[in-house]
Amino acid sequence: MKRRATITFAFLLAVLAAGVLAASVLADTPPPATTTTATTTGTTTTGTTTTGTTTIPAQVIPDGVTVGAVAVGGMAPDVAVQAVLTAFQRPVVLRIARTTISVTPDLLGATVPADSAVAKALTVAPNTTLGLRASVNRPALDAFVARIAARFDRKPTDSRLLFRNFKPVVTPSVAGLRVNRAATAAAVSDEVVHGTRAPITVPAKDLKPKVAESSFGPVVVIRRASNLLTLYNGMRPVRQFAVATGQTIYPTPLGRFQIVVKWKNPWWYPPASPWAKGEKPTPPGPNNPLGTRWMGISSPGVGIHGTPQDGSIGYSLSHGCVRMHIPQAEWLFDHVDVGTPVYIVGA
């Protein structure tokens, strides 16, 4: 019995020793290694880059920053560049008369240093305003303005006095226009380089015609076959008179003439014509063949005048002149000028 007890006790000691050894082995064995795989994501406007357990913010422009009046705060560089280019590529609008013209900056050879401007924007403090100037190709700009001038420049048109259907006709005058090329080029260039796009009213000068409708005053029309004289003011008839015109052998000339001389109480001198042979000059007075007024026209020896022979009015009885009742000749004398057009027609 004593020997069995000794064996049992030895066995227990062996078991306890094994347990201590096992615990010691477990305590000295390092834990299994934990492997972490780093995953890198591309840069986006809101993305981050993760390497192990470290987070680095993506590069963006500070808040409130503007480049050439374009708000780029909070944007990634590539997005900001596109925003700046888009703003500067808006068309420039010009207005002239009733026409609107749009031109995109690229047609003017415009270039914008958007990349360098955005690179600088990344380095400034929040709410910083950065200027930005584009540039234009001067020959391209001048050629564009020249095309506008070629389209809209026009010379003024003077009013003219014509004669149609036995009446005077005054054509309307038309103002001209001349584009100020230098001022237009400067305005377009300013809009392009600063990125502003307010509509431009093309600087131009109105050119007044030298002769307007109001330039035409009295016009005399004599209808020889009808023995009528009509005074017009431009195209507006003012007053009409019965007159005497030339005999068949001494016809009143037809055509366009003008009054070249005006005399009050004229002398009458016999013309070098067979009908006046033997006649003597007649001073002013009641027997003067010219009455009290003489309006000579640009046909030699022919004029409009008063006559003491009232019975001849309405007939073709003169020696080529145009006779009027003396009071009517005096009225007409006061309403015409040297240079007044005189049309004599056969109607």
C-alpha positions in Angstrom: 0.0 0.0 0.0 2.8 2.3 0.8 4.5 1.6 -2.6 1.2 2.3 -4.5 0.9 5.6 -2.7 4.4 6.5 -3.7 3.7 5.8 -7.4 0.5 7.7 -7.4 2.2 10.8 -5.9 5.0 10.5 -8.5 2.4 10.4 -11.3 0.7 13.5 -10.0 4.0 15.4 -9.9 4.7 14.4 -13.5 1.2 15.7 -14.6 1.7 19.0 -12.7 5.1 19.4 -14.3 3.7 18.8 -17.8 1.0 21.4 -17.2 3.5 24.0 -16.1 5.7 23.3 -19.1 2.7 23.6 -21.5 1.7 26.9 -19.9 5.3 28.1 -20.3 5.3 27.1 -24.0 2.0 28.9 -24.6 3.2 32.0 -22.9 6.4 32.2 -25.0 4.7 31.6 -28.4 4.1 35.0 -30.3 0.6 35.7 -31.6 -0.1 35.1 -35.3 0.9 38.1 -37.5 -2.0 40.2 -38.8 -1.6 41.4 -42.3 -3.2 44.7 -43.4 -3.6 45.3 -47.2 -3.4 49.1 -48.1 -5.9 50.2 -50.7 -5.3 53.4 -52.7 -8.2 55.2 -54.3 -7.8 57.8 -57.1 -8.3 61.5 -56.4 -11.8 62.9 -56.8 -13.4 66.1 -55.7 -14.3 64.6 -52.4 -12.2 61.4 -52.2 -9.3 60.7 -49.9 -6.1 58.6 -50.2 -5.8 55.8 -47.5 -2.5 54.1 -46.9 -2.6 51.8 -43.9 -4.3 53.8 -41.2 -3.2 57.4 -42.5 -5.8 59.7 -44.3 -4.6 62.6 -46.6 -7.1 65.1 -47.9 -7.3 65.5 -51.7 -5.9 68.9 -53.1 -8.7 71.5 -53.6 -8.7 75.3 -53.9 -9.4 77.1 -50.6 -13.0 78.3 -50.1 -14.1 81.7 -51.4 -11.2 82.0 -53.9 -12.1 83.6 -57.3 -10.1 83.7 -60.5 -11.0 86.3 -63.0 -14.4 86.7 -61.4 -15.0 82.9 -61.6 -15.7 81.3 -58.2 -13.4 78.3 -57.9 -13.3 77.8 -54.1 -13.6 74.1 -53.1 -12.9 72.8 -56.6 -10.2 70.4 -57.6 -7.7 71.9 -60.0 -8.9 70.2 -63.2 -12.5 71.2 -62.5 -11.4 74.8 -61.8 -9.5 75.0 -65.0 -12.6 73.9 -67.0 -14.8 76.4 -65.1 -12.4 79.3 -66.0 -12.2 78.3 -69.6 -15.9 78.0 -69.9 -16.5 81.4 -68.5 -14.0 83.1 -70.8 -15.3 81.3 -73.9 -18.7 82.8 -73.7 -19.5 84.8 -76.8 -19.1 88.6 -77.0 -22.3 90.3 -78.1 -22.4 93.5 -80.3 -25.4 95.6 -81.3 -25.6 98.0 -84.2 -28.7 99.5 -85.6 -31.2 96.6 -85.3 -28.7 93.9 -85.7 -27.1 91.7 -83.0 -23.8 90.0 -83.6 -22.2 87.3 -81.5 -18.5 86.3 -81.8 -16.8 83.6 -79.7 -13.3 84.5 -78.4 -11.6 81.7 -80.2 -12.4 83.4 -83.5 -10.4 86.4 -82.2 -7.5 84.2 -81.4 -8.1 84.6 -77.6 -6.0 82.5 -75.2 -6.5 82.2 -71.4 -3.7 81.1 -69.0 -6.2 79.1 -66.9 -3.7 76.4 -65.8 -1.2 78.9 -64.2 -4.0 80.9 -62.6 -5.5 77.8 -61.0 -2.1 76.7 -59.8 -1.7 80.0 -58.0 -5.2 79.7 -56.6 -4.2 76.5 -54.8 -1.6 78.5 -52.8 -3.6 81.5 -51.6 -5.6 82.1 -48.5 -9.4 81.6 -48.5 -11.5 84.4 -50.0 -8.7 85.7 -52.2 -9.6 87.4 -55.4 -7.2 86.7 -58.3 -7.2 88.7 -61.5 -6.9 87.0 -64.9 -6.4 88.4 -68.3 -6.9 86.7 -71.6 -5.1 87.9 -74.7 -6.4 88.4 -78.3 -4.7 88.1 -81.6 -4.7 91.8 -82.9 -4.8 91.0 -86.6 -7.8 88.6 -86.1 -9.6 91.3 -84.0 -8.9 94.0 -86.6 -10.2 91.7 -89.4 -13.4 91.0 -87.5 -14.0 94.8 -86.9 -13.3 95.5 -90.6 -16.0 93.0 -91.6 -18.5 94.8 -89.4 -17.5 98.2 -90.9 -17.8 96.8 -94.4 -21.3 95.6 -93.7 -22.6 98.7 -91.9 -20.6 101.7 -93.2 -22.6 103.6 -95.8 -22.4 107.1 -97.4 -25.2 109.5 -96.9 -27.6 110.0 -99.8 -28.6 113.5 -100.7 -32.2 114.4 -101.5 -32.8 115.2 -105.1 -35.3 117.3 -107.1 -36.8 115.3 -110.0 -39.7 116.0 -112.3 -42.2 113.3 -113.0 -45.7 113.5 -114.5 -45.4 117.3 -114.8 -44.8 117.7 -111.1 -41.7 118.2 -109.0 -40.6 115.1 -106.9 -38.2 115.4 -104.0 -36.5 112.1 -103.1 -35.8 111.4 -99.5 -32.4 111.9 -98.1 -30.7 109.0 -96.2 -28.2 109.4 -93.4 -24.9 107.6 -93.6 -23.0 105.7 -91.0 -19.4 105.2 -90.2 -18.2 102.6 -87.6 -15.5 103.8 -85.3 -13.1 100.9 -85.8 -10.6 101.8 -83.1 -13.2 102.2 -80.4 -15.0 99.0 -81.5 -11.8 97.0 -81.3 -11.0 98.4 -77.9 -14.4 97.5 -76.5 -14.3 94.0 -77.9 -10.8 93.4 -76.6 -11.7 94.7 -73.1 -14.7 92.2 -73.0 -12.5 89.3 -74.0 -9.5 89.9 -71.8 -11.5 90.6 -68.7 -14.0 87.8 -69.2 -17.0 90.3 -68.9 -19.8 89.9 -71.4 -22.0 93.0 -71.2 -23.5 93.7 -74.7 -21.5 96.2 -76.7 -23.2 99.0 -78.6 -20.9 99.5 -81.6 -19.5 103.0 -81.6 -20.6 104.7 -84.9 -21.1 108.1 -86.3 -24.2 109.2 -88.2 -23.3 111.1 -91.4 -25.8 113.8 -92.4 -26.5 114.3 -96.0 -25.6 117.6 -97.5 -29.0 118.1 -99.1 -32.1 117.3 -97.2 -35.8 117.4 -98.3 -36.1 120.8 -96.6 -33.4 122.2 -98.8 -35.9 122.5 -101.7 -38.2 125.5 -101.6 -40.1 127.1 -104.5 -40.3 125.4 -107.8 -42.1 126.9 -110.8 -43.9 124.6 -113.3 -45.3 126.2 -116.6 -47.6 124.1 -118.8 -47.3 125.8 -122.1 -50.2 124.2 -123.9 -52.5 124.9 -120.9 -51.1 128.4 -120.2 -50.9 127.6 -116.5 -48.1 128.5 -114.1 -48.0 126.6 -110.7 -45.8 127.5 -107.8 -44.7 124.6 -105.6 -42.9 124.5 -102.3 -41.0 121.3 -102.8 -43.7 118.9 -103.8 -46.6 120.9 -102.3 -48.5 123.1 -104.7 -48.9 126.6 -103.3 -50.7 128.6 -106.0 -51.7 128.4 -109.7 -52.0 131.2 -112.2 -53.3 131.7 -115.8 -50.5 133.0 -118.0 -49.8 133.8 -121.6 -47.0 131.9 -123.4 -45.3 132.3 -126.8 -46.9 132.3 -130.2 -46.2 129.4 -132.6 -43.6 131.5 -134.4 -42.0 132.6 -131.1 -42.6 129.6 -128.8 -41.7 129.6 -125.1 -38.8 127.1 -124.8 -39.3 123.7 -123.2 -37.0 122.3 -120.6 -35.5 122.8 -117.1 -34.3 126.3 -116.3 -33.8 128.5 -113.3 -34.4 132.1 -112.4 -31.1 134.0 -112.9 -32.2 137.6 -112.3 -35.0 139.6 -110.6 -35.7 143.2 -111.4 -38.3 145.6 -109.9 -39.7 148.2 -112.2 -37.5 147.1 -115.1 -36.7 148.9 -118.3 -37.7 147.2 -121.5 -35.1 147.0 -124.2 -36.1 145.8 -127.7 -34.6 142.4 -128.5 -32.7 141.7 -131.7 -35.7 140.2 -133.4 -37.8 141.2 -136.4 -40.9 141.7 -134.3 -39.2 144.4 -132.3 -37.6 146.3 -135.2 -38.0 150.0 -134.7 -39.0 149.8 -131.1 -37.3 152.0 -128.5 -36.4 151.3 -124.8 -39.2 151.9 -122.4 -38.7 153.1 -118.9 -40.7 151.9 -115.9 -44.3 153.0 -116.0 -47.8 151.9 -117.0 -46.8 151.4 -120.7 -43.8 149.1 -119.9 -44.3 145.7 -121.7 -42.8 144.0 -118.6 -45.1 145.5 -116.1 -43.5 146.1 -112.7 -41.6 142.8 -112.3 -39.1 140.8 -114.4 -37.9 137.3 -113.5 -35.4 136.3 -116.1 -34.7 132.6 -116.6 -31.6 130.8 -117.9 -32.9 130.8 -121.5 -31.5 133.9 -123.1 -34.0 136.7 -123.5 -36.9 134.7 -121.8 -38.5 135.6 -118.5 -41.6 135.7 -116.4 -43.1 139.2 -116.1 -46.2 141.2 -115.7 -48.0 142.7 -118.6 -50.4 145.7 -119.1 -52.1 143.6 -121.8 -54.4 141.6 -119.5 -56.4 140.3 -122.5 -53.5 138.1 -123.6 -53.6 136.0 -120.4 -54.7 132.5 -121.1 -53.5 132.5 -124.7 -50.3 131.8 -126.6 -49.7 135.4 -127.7 -46.3 136.4 -126.3 -42.9 136.5 -128.1 -41.6 133.7 -126.0 -41.9 135.1 -122.5 -44.4 134.1 -119.9 -46.8 136.9 -119.1 -48.8 137.4 -115.9 -51.3 139.8 -114.5 -49.2 142.6 -112.9 -50.4 142.0 -109.3 -49.9 138.3 -109.6 -46.4 138.8 -111.1 -45.6 141.0 -108.0 -46.8 138.2 -105.7 -44.7 135.6 -107.5 -41.7 137.9 -107.4 -41.8 137.9 -103.6 -42.1 134.1 -103.4 -39.2 133.0 -105.7 -35.5 133.5 -105.6 -32.6 133.6 -107.9 -31.8 129.9 -108.5 -35.5 128.8 -108.2 -36.0 125.9 -110.7 -38.4 126.5 -113.6 -39.8 123.6 -115.5 -41.5 124.4 -118.8 -43.4 121.5 -120.4 -45.6 121.2 -123.5 -48.7 119.9 -121.7 
